[in-house]
Amino acid sequence: MKSAKRVAAQVLVLTLAGFSGPAPAVQPLVTDDTGTQSNGGNQLEFALNEVRASVNGGIERLRTLPIVYTRGLTETLDVFAGLSHARIRSNAPGGGASGGGNPSFGAKWRFYENEKSKTGFAFKPEVLLPVSAGGEGAGLGKGKISGNLTLILTQEVPFGAVHINAGVGRDRYRDTSNNPDTTTTRASIAPVWNLTGQWKLAFDLGTQSAHAASARVRSNFAELGAIYSPREDVDFALGILRSSDNDS
């Protein structure tokens, strides 16, 4: 049977991977907003994400290259689909791997908006399609259909906006003896400052707790991000993310 320490190490890597998944957000932030593409609007996003974890005394780095296409069906409803390529680099012998991550699709529905108070709420369900048995064994993704559900609050304020997310997810695997099914809960907050008409500065702060078998892992993160928009339909973003992790 897998030891609790080894299970915790596996859950730690999976928890960190949740911070670099393919679902669209306010690039480069982890926290999403309630904005949609409006009726007939389109958006194509590319990103480069990297997380670093200490696992059983070694260092593992997970790099993902997600591509996400979003289509606006109505003024308040978006649908999206995403693909990603993942690469794991480890200083442990045979610990590296690369290949496709979990394809995803989902929606974002802004179900409440108050023009007077500048407050909005949205739901974002997401389904993750399985990777192959080999991909799961290499640590590239989940081998069974998994999913996430996020509640989003956006509040406009004099300096810009504040975005708050609360979510729950379920990761499911073929080989549960080596990859135990995991339940995650997430919470984050991101104030975004409008510095000029083209520049925004953001600070993203959040926590995620993952529970699998007898192990529980909590990951906290903080990210500083800058967004440059030379045109209304073009954004360039850069984010620096640091995380701390605790297992029990």
N, C-alpha and C positions, 0 to 999 in steps of 0.2 A: 504494500500500500504506500502511496506517496506520502512523504512526511509533511507536517504542517509548514515547516520552513520552506520546503520546495514549492508547495502550493502557493505560499505567500509570495515567493519570488515570481512565479508565473502570473499571479494576479496583478503584481506590481507592473510588469511589462504591459499587460492588457489595459490596466488603468491609465497608464501614460499614453497608450495608443489612442485612447478615447479623446485626448486633447488634440489629436492631429488627424481626425477622421475626415471623410469626404463631404459631410453636409455643409452647405453654404452658410456663411456668417458674415459679419462686418469685417472683411479682410483688413488687417491680418489677425483679428481678434478671435478668441474662442467663443465669446458671448455674442449671440445673435440679436438683431433688432426686429421690430414689427413691420419694417418696410417691405413692400411688394413691388413687382415689376409693372403693375397695372395691366389692363386688358390688352392682350396682344404683345406685351413687352417681352424682350428676350435678354438674357445675360449669360455670358460664358466666362467662367472663372478658372484661373490656374493658380496654383500655390506650391510652395516648397516648405514642408514642415519637418522639423527634426526634434526628437526628444531623447533624453539621456537618462539611463537608469543604472543603479548599482544593484546587481543581482548576484547573490551568493559570493560576494567578494570581488566579482568582476564587473566590467563596464559594458553595457549594451546600449547601442544607439539605433533608434528607429527613424528612418527617413521616409517620408511619403510624398508623392507627387500627385495630388488629387486634381481632377478636372470635373467641373460641375456645370451642367446646363440647366438654366431655369427659364420657365415659360409662364407668363402671366395669363391666367384664364379669365379672371375678372379683376376689378379694381382692388379686391381684398384677398384674392386666392392665387397662390403660385403652386406650380408643381415643379419638381426637380429630379434629375437623374445624375448620378456620379460614378466615375471610375477612378481608380487610383493604382499606382505602382508603389510597392513597399520594398525597402531594403534594410536588412538588419545587419549591423556590424558589431561583432563581439570579439573580445580578446581571449575568449575561451575556445579551445580547439573545436572546430566543426560547428561553431555557434552562429556563423553568418548565413544569410539566405536573402534571396530577392525574387520578386514575382508580383503577380496581381493581387491586390487586396480585395476586400468585399465590395462588389458593386452595390449601389444603393439607389433607392428612389423614395420620394415622399412628397409632402406638401406643407405649405405654410398658409394658415388662414387667420387673417386679422378680424377677429369676431367682435371687437369693441374699439371704437375710436371717438374721443370727445374733443371736438375742435376748440372748445372754449378753454379747457384745462390742458390741452395738448398731451393727452394720455391715450395710450393704445395697448391692447392686449392681443396676443396671438397664440395659437397652438401650432406645433410643428411635429407631426408624426413622421417617422423614418423607418424604412424596412431595409435591412442588410441581407443581401443574397449570399449564399454559402460559397466558400472557396473549396477547392478540391481537397481530398484527404491528404495529399502531399503538401499542399499549401498550409493546411492547418497544422500538420506535423512540424513544418518549418517555422511556425509562429507568425505567418503572414495574415491570418484572418480566422474567422469563425466558420466551422464546417457545417452548421445548420442555420436556418433562417433565424435572424436576430432582429432586434429593433430598439428604438428610442422614442420617447415622447417628451417634448419640452414645452413648458409654458413660458411665454415671453412678455415682459412689460417694458415699454418704452415711454419715458417721460421727458418731454422737451423742457429745458430750463434756460435761463438767460445766457449761460455760457455755451450751450450746445444741447446735449441730451445725455440721459442716463438710461442704460439698458440693464435689465435684471432677468436672469434665466433661472428656472428650477426644472429639473428633469429626472426621469427614471429610465433605465434601460435594462435589457436582458440579453446576455451573450450566451449562445448555445453551441455545443461542440459534439462532433461524432465520438471522439475518444475522451469520455469524461473522466477516465482514470488518470490521464495526463493533463487534460485541460478541463477542469471542473466548470460546469455552468455557473455564470456569474451574474449577480444582480448589482446594478450600480445606481447611486443617487448622486445628483450634481446640483450645484448652486454657484452662481457667479454674478458679478456686478461690474459694469464698465462705464465710467463717465467718459464722454467724448467732448473735447473742447474745440470749437470752431475758431481757429486762430486768425485766418483770413478767408477770403472766398475760395482759395485753392488748397489751403493747408488745414489739417485736423491733427490733434494730438489726443491719444487715448491711453487710459490705464485700465487694465483688465485684471480682476482679482477673483479667484474662485477656488472651490474645493470639490473633490469627487471621492466618494467612498464606494469600494467594491467588496462584495461579500461572496465567497465561494468556499464550499466545503467547510472546513474548520478555520479558514483564514479570512482575515479582514484587512484591507489596505486602504489607507486614506492618502490622497495626493492633493497638496495645495499648490497653487500656481499664482504667479504674478507676471504680468506682461506689460511692457511699454511699447506702444505702437505709434507710427506716424503714417498719415495718408495724404498723398499729393494728387490733386485732381486738376490737370491742366485743361480738361474739357468736362462737360457734364456727364459724358458717357465713358470716360477713361479715368481709371484710378491706378496709382502706384502705391504700394503699401510695404512697410517694413516693420517687423515685430521682433522684440527680444524677450524670450520667455524663460523664466526660472521656476523650478518646482522643487518641493521638498516632500518626502514620502515616509510614511510610517506603517509598519505591518504589525499585526497582532494575531 
